[in-house]
Amino acid sequence: MKAVIAILTLILLVSPAADAQWKQTYSRTTADITDMCFLDEKIGFAVGSGVIIKTLDGGKNWEPIIQNNTFHQISDIVIVE
């Protein structure tokens, strides 16, 4: 019984902390973003309807690499080191 109470307490304490990690941000594009990938906690890339954007500050600010490319739908991104 003590183990069940300990597990439930841990779940209740960890769950709100996990939710707090996601924040809405402005990506500087109106394109639908379909995927994103991060090299580390700061550097990341996102792709979507004719766009590739990057962040160097963990997603607070996004800069376009390719935008308004109406000929290609980019649906996935994978970073290989």
Number of C-alpha atoms within 10 A of each C-alpha: 5 7 8 9 10 11 11 12 11 11 11 11 11 11 10 10 10 9 9 8 7 8 8 7 10 10 18 11 17 12 15 13 19 15 15 18 15 18 12 9 10 12 14 19 22 24 25 22 20 18 24 24 21 22 18 16 12 14 21 13 14 21 16 17 12 12 17 14 12 9 8 11 14 17 16 13 16 11 10 5 4
